[in-house]
Amino acid sequence: MRHYRRLLSYLQPYVWPYGLLAVVSMLFFSAVESGIPLLARYTLGQVFSENRPEVLPAVALALMGVAILRGGLTFTSAYLTDWIGQRVVTDLRNQLTGHMQTLDLSFFNRQRAGQIVSRVTADVRLVRDAVTDAVRSVFQDTTSLLGLCVTANLAFAPAALGLLGAAWLAGPRGVGRVAALLLPG
């Protein structure tokens, strides 16, 4: 966990305003995503159950608006997280380059140049993915899951929130344990 906190420190210069805008767009995306089942439930109830076909054009426009809004929010969050990720990569590469320039020449005699370049490139890319994908997963995926649980069935929401909280507190191994308890076989 100490190493991950150190990696997250590279995000700090970019939290305001870009990181905040990315998180806000992820949260709005989750809210819009969670509203789709409610719109479908309303459409089915009005058009088929209550036999009101005049509602269908308004619902079609609402669905088109939701699709455009989802696309805009997805683009915004993806663009901003990728931009922040590229800045983190730039900072890491500058720091690595500065460190490599302080190394003794004997280090470069022992190591192959291609191996050094490959390690720097691959490792920095892995760090970028770890930092940006984790943030995206925490904010967008978790809130989308919670929203879908709430809109699917309000009676199911407390149980889903409790299990998700327990799995989150237990970490990656805890998710597997909770899944093993719930799933047969």
N, C-alpha and C positions, 0 to 999 in steps of 0.2 A: 504494500500500500504506500510505503514511503516513496518508492520509485514513481508510482503513478501520480502522487502529489507533486513531485518534482516536474513531471511532464506537464501537468496542468498549469504549473507556473508559467510555462511558455504562452499560455492562452491569456494571461492577465493583461498584457498591453492592448488586447483586442476585444476585451469584454464590452467596453463602452465605445461607441454605440452599436458596433456591428454584431457583437455576440448577443446583446440584449435584443436587437431586432430579429436575429435568427431564432432565438428562443421564443419570442412573442409570436413570430409567424408559425413556428412549430405548434405552439399551444392553440392558436387560432385554427390551424389545419386540423388538429385533433378535435376541436369543437365542431367544426364543419363536418368532419368525417363521422362523428357521433350523431349528428343530426340527420344523416341520410336514412337510417332505419325509421326515424320518426316521420320523415316525409313520405317514405314508402307506406308506413302504417296508415297515415292520413289519407294517402291516395287510394289505397285499397278500401278503406272504410267509406270514403265519400263516393267513389265511383262505382264500386261493386255492391257494397252493403246497402248504401242509401240510394243507389241508382241515380246519381247526379253526374251525368257525363259532361255537363257544362264546366265542371271544375278541372277537367283534364287539360285544357290549354294553359291554364294558370300553373298547374303542377308541372307541365312540360317546360314552361319558361323558368320556373323555380329550379328545376333540375339542371337546366342549361346554365343558370346563374351559379348554382352550386359547383358545377363542373369547372366553370371559368375561375371561380374563387379558389377552388382546390388547386387548380393548375398554377395560379399566381402565387399562392402560398407555398406550394411545393418548390416552385422556381426560386422564390425569395429565400427560403430556408436553405435549399441546396447551394445556391450561389454564395450566400454569406458564409456558410460553414466551409465551403471549398476555398473561398477567399481567405478566411482565417487560417485554414489548413496550409495554404500556400505561404502565408506570412510566417507561420510557425516553422515550416520547412526552410524558408530563407534564413530565419534567425538561427536555427540549428546548424545549417550549413556554414553560415558565417562564423559561428562559434567553433565548429569543428575545424574550419580552415585556419582560424587563429591559433587553435591548439596545435594543429599539425605543423604550423610554421615554427612553433617553439620546440619541436622535437629534435633530438640529436640526429645527425646524418646517418649514424649507424643503424637507426631504426629503418630508414629507407633502403639501406643496403641489405638488410635482412628480409624485408617484405617486398613482394612483387607489386608494381604500380597498379596493375589491373585489379589485383585483389583489394588493395586499399580503396580504389575508386568504387568498386562493386560493393564493398561493405558499407561505405559512407552513403551511397545512393540507396541501397536496399534498406539499411537500418533507419535512415531518416524517413523514408516512405512508410515504413511500418509504424514508426512513432507518430507520424501525421495521421495515419488511419486510426490508430488507437485513441488518439486524443479527440479527433472530430467525430468519429463514429460512436464513441461512447456517449458524448454529449447529445448527439442526435437520438440515440437509442433511449437515453434516460428521459428526455423531454417529449419527444414525439411518439415513440412506440408505446411507452408506458401510459401516457395520457390518452392515447387512442384506445388502448385496451380497456382502460377504466371507463371511458365514455361509452364504448360499445357494451360493456357489462351493465352499465346503468340504464342505457336505452333499451337493451334487450328485455330486461325484466327487473323492475325495481325491487322485487322481493329477493332476487338473486344478488343484487349489488353488495350488500354488507358481507356476504360470504366470499364473494370474489375479491373485494377489497382486503378482507382479512387474510385470505390465502396469498394474495399478491404481496401484502406487507410482510407476512411471515417468510415468504420465499426471498424477498428482497433483503431482509435482515440476515437471513442465513447465508446469503451469497450464492455463487454458482452451484456449489454442491447442494445447497438447500433447495434450489429449484428442482433438481433431479429427485431429491427425497420426497418433496411434496408431490411431484408428478407420479412417483412410484406408489405413493399412498392412494392417490386418486384413480389411477389407471389400473385396470385388472391385467394380470399376466405379467 
